[in-house]
Amino acid sequence: MKKITDRFWLGVISGLGGNLAKIVVEQVSNRKGFSKSNGYTTAAGIFLKKLDILSPYGKAIGIIADNMIAMGLGVTCIYWLTLMGKDKHFIKGAGLGAAEWGVLYGVASRLGATSIFPVKPKDAIATFISHLAFGVTKMTIAVNLGDERLFKPKNLTMEIDEPQNLLSKI
């Protein structure tokens, strides 16, 4: 299989894949009646008043913002892999997802970054679990789809020039 040779696009794809896993966990949690929380309402709360979040445009803004944040976190994930190596990526992904949850849902929310704060304890647990899934999934996607050379610290700024020429060497 041809591997992705650009850190940005690998991060975008990994972030979106991780976000899909996060959404699935949130939906299961919501359907089971455990939680009422989801990432898009929290993301919409960055831009909108609490009353506007559930409107059709509010939901659209939330979905866009949630995916944009996921893509950005996916790109940073690739650089973390470059610095830390891709061994034990499952644990590193869970740790990164937990750290992102703590920063985005804890610290940033407490500082007023979103109008969706504070949350109920069950919602906090559900979003923590969904962020574990987010971190593990995006890290796994990155490790499996990314070209090996992207994960070497000496190549931190590297983008592989003319990747099509790699196929001629096979």
C-alpha positions in Angstrom: 0.0 0.0 0.0 1.2 3.5 -0.8 1.9 5.5 2.3 1.1 9.2 2.9 4.3 11.3 2.6 3.0 14.6 3.9 2.6 15.4 7.6 -0.2 17.9 7.1 -2.4 15.6 5.1 -1.6 12.6 7.2 -2.6 14.7 10.3 -5.9 15.8 8.6 -6.9 12.3 7.7 -5.8 10.9 11.1 -7.7 13.7 12.9 -10.9 13.1 11.0 -10.7 9.4 11.5 -10.1 9.9 15.2 -13.1 12.3 15.3 -15.3 9.6 13.8 -14.4 7.2 16.6 -15.0 10.0 19.1 -18.5 10.7 17.6 -19.3 6.9 17.7 -18.5 6.7 21.4 -20.5 9.9 22.1 -23.5 8.5 20.2 -23.4 5.2 22.1 -23.1 7.0 25.4 -26.1 9.3 24.4 -28.3 6.4 23.2 -27.6 4.4 26.4 -28.8 7.4 28.4 -25.4 7.8 30.1 -24.6 11.2 28.7 -26.1 14.1 26.8 -22.8 15.6 25.7 -21.2 15.7 22.3 -18.2 17.4 20.7 -20.1 19.5 18.2 -22.1 21.3 20.9 -19.0 22.1 22.9 -17.2 23.3 19.7 -20.2 25.4 18.7 -20.1 27.0 22.2 -16.8 28.5 21.2 -18.5 30.7 18.7 -22.2 30.9 19.8 -24.3 31.7 22.8 -25.8 28.7 24.5 -29.3 29.4 23.1 -28.1 29.4 19.5 -26.2 26.1 19.6 -29.1 23.8 18.9 -30.4 25.8 16.0 -29.7 24.3 12.5 -27.0 26.9 11.8 -25.6 26.3 15.3 -25.4 22.6 14.7 -23.6 23.3 11.4 -21.1 25.6 13.0 -20.5 23.0 15.7 -19.9 20.2 13.2 -17.5 22.4 11.2 -15.7 23.5 14.3 -15.4 20.1 15.8 -13.9 18.7 12.6 -11.5 21.6 12.2 -10.3 21.1 15.8 -9.9 17.4 15.1 -7.9 18.1 12.0 -5.6 20.5 13.8 -5.1 18.0 16.7 -4.4 15.3 14.0 -1.5 17.4 12.6 0.0 18.0 16.0 -0.3 14.2 16.6 2.0 13.6 13.6 4.7 15.8 15.2 4.3 14.0 18.5 4.9 10.7 16.7 8.0 12.2 15.1 9.3 13.3 18.4 8.3 10.3 20.5 8.5 7.5 18.0 5.6 5.3 16.9 6.3 2.4 19.2 3.5 1.8 21.8 1.3 4.0 19.7 -1.8 2.7 21.5 -0.7 4.0 24.9 0.7 7.2 23.4 -2.6 7.8 21.6 -4.7 7.3 24.7 -2.3 9.6 26.7 -2.5 12.3 24.0 -6.3 12.0 23.8 -6.6 12.3 27.6 -4.2 15.3 27.6 -6.3 17.0 24.9 -9.5 16.4 26.8 -7.9 17.9 29.9 -6.7 21.0 28.1 -9.7 21.6 25.8 -12.6 20.4 28.0 -11.0 21.3 31.3 -8.6 24.2 31.3 -9.9 26.0 28.1 -13.5 25.6 29.1 -12.8 26.9 32.6 -11.2 29.9 31.1 -14.4 30.6 29.1 -13.5 29.2 25.7 -16.9 27.6 25.3 -20.4 28.5 26.6 -20.9 24.8 27.4 -19.4 24.7 30.9 -19.7 23.4 33.5 -20.9 19.9 32.6 -22.4 17.1 34.7 -20.0 14.3 35.9 -21.4 11.7 33.6 -20.9 14.0 30.6 -17.3 14.6 31.7 -16.7 10.8 31.9 -18.3 10.2 28.5 -16.2 12.9 26.8 -13.1 11.6 28.5 -13.7 8.1 27.1 -14.5 9.5 23.7 -11.2 11.4 23.7 -9.4 8.2 24.6 -10.9 6.7 21.5 -10.1 9.8 19.5 -6.4 9.7 20.5 -5.9 6.0 20.0 -7.7 6.0 16.6 -5.9 9.0 15.2 -2.5 7.6 16.4 -3.3 4.2 14.9 -4.4 5.7 11.6 -1.2 7.8 11.4 1.1 4.9 12.2 -0.5 2.7 9.6 -0.9 5.2 6.8 2.2 7.3 7.2 5.5 6.8 5.4 8.2 5.6 7.8 10.5 8.5 7.1 8.0 11.0 8.5 8.5 9.5 12.0 12.2 10.1 12.3 13.2 13.1 14.4 16.0 14.2 12.1 13.4 14.7 9.4 11.1 17.0 11.4 10.6 19.4 8.5 10.8 16.8 5.8 8.2 16.5 3.1 9.2 13.7 0.7 10.0 15.3 -2.7 8.5 13.5 -5.7 7.0 10.5 -3.9 6.0 9.0 -7.2 9.7 8.2 -7.8 9.6 5.9 -4.8 7.6 3.4 -6.7 10.2 3.1 -9.4 12.7 1.8 -6.8 10.4 -1.1 -5.9 
